[in-house]
């Protein structure tokens, strides 16, 4: 049998706050990436390569 001690109204509050904070960070990051892509608008393969220099090409 599992004995769980319930400590009151704040049970799990830190986990819930951490989850919401992470969701806000991810939402802000997604909006920023979308805005950058809308402004830059890379339309060719070469433009995408300039946009993300971290990706290496095989040629």
trRosetta pair geometry for C-beta under 8 A, 3 or more apart (Angstrom, degrees):
i j d omega theta_ij theta_ji phi_ij phi_ji
6 11 5.7 -41 -154 -73 75 155
7 10 6.7 -48 101 67 103 86
7 11 5.5 145 48 -79 80 92
8 11 6.5 159 67 -32 41 91
9 13 7.9 44 128 -52 66 126
10 13 4.5 -58 -161 -1 70 135
12 15 5.1 -53 -163 42 69 115
12 16 5.9 71 139 -26 85 102
13 16 5.6 -56 -147 37 33 112
13 17 6.2 31 156 -18 67 106
14 17 5.8 -53 -145 38 31 110
14 18 6.3 33 155 -20 64 107
15 18 5.7 -54 -146 37 30 112
15 19 6.3 32 154 -20 64 106
16 19 5.7 -54 -149 35 30 112
16 20 6.4 26 154 -15 64 106
17 20 5.8 -56 -146 39 31 108
17 21 6.2 32 155 -20 66 107
18 21 5.8 -53 -143 37 30 111
18 22 6.3 31 156 -18 63 106
19 22 5.9 -56 -150 37 28 111
19 23 6.5 31 152 -21 63 106
20 23 5.5 -53 -149 34 34 114
20 24 6.5 35 153 -20 66 102
21 24 5.7 -52 -151 34 33 111
21 25 6.5 33 152 -18 65 105
22 25 5.7 -53 -147 36 33 112
22 26 6.3 31 155 -17 66 106
23 26 5.8 -55 -146 39 30 110
23 27 6.2 31 155 -21 65 108
24 27 5.7 -55 -146 36 30 112
24 28 6.3 29 156 -17 65 106
25 28 6.0 -56 -148 37 29 109
25 29 6.3 28 154 -18 64 109
26 29 5.7 -56 -146 39 31 113
26 30 6.2 32 155 -21 65 107
27 30 5.8 -54 -147 36 30 111
27 31 6.4 28 156 -17 64 106
28 31 5.9 -56 -148 37 30 109
28 32 6.3 30 154 -18 65 108
29 32 5.8 -57 -147 37 30 111
29 33 6.3 28 156 -17 65 106
30 33 5.9 -54 -145 37 30 109
30 34 6.3 29 155 -17 64 108
31 34 5.7 -56 -146 39 30 112
31 35 6.2 32 154 -21 65 107
32 35 5.7 -54 -146 36 30 111
32 36 6.4 30 156 -18 64 105
33 36 5.8 -53 -147 36 31 110
33 37 6.3 29 155 -16 65 108
34 37 5.8 -57 -147 40 30 110
34 38 6.3 30 154 -20 65 107
35 38 5.7 -55 -147 36 31 111
35 39 6.3 25 156 -16 65 108
36 39 5.9 -59 -147 39 30 107
36 40 5.9 13 162 -6 69 114
37 40 6.1 -57 -129 47 27 100
37 41 7.1 88 165 -76 55 41
37 42 7.6 -69 -144 17 74 88
38 41 6.7 13 -170 -62 26 85
40 47 7.9 160 154 171 99 109
40 51 6.0 114 146 -111 150 118
42 47 3.6 176 -150 127 87 107
42 48 4.6 135 137 -71 142 58
42 50 7.3 179 -114 59 125 91
42 51 4.7 -86 -51 -30 147 141
43 47 5.9 43 39 42 51 154
44 47 4.7 100 53 4 76 103
44 48 7.2 -138 97 -3 43 85
45 48 5.7 -54 -152 35 35 111
45 49 6.5 37 149 -21 66 103
46 49 5.5 -50 -150 33 35 114
46 50 6.6 33 152 -16 65 102
47 50 5.7 -52 -149 37 34 109
47 51 6.2 38 150 -24 65 107
48 51 5.4 -53 -146 35 34 116
48 52 6.5 -15 169 23 68 100
49 52 7.1 -79 -141 60 24 71
49 53 7.4 62 164 -96 61 51
49 55 7.1 -114 -126 78 64 104
49 57 6.5 -8 -121 -51 130 120
50 53 7.1 2 -153 -66 31 86
52 55 5.0 39 119 6 111 109
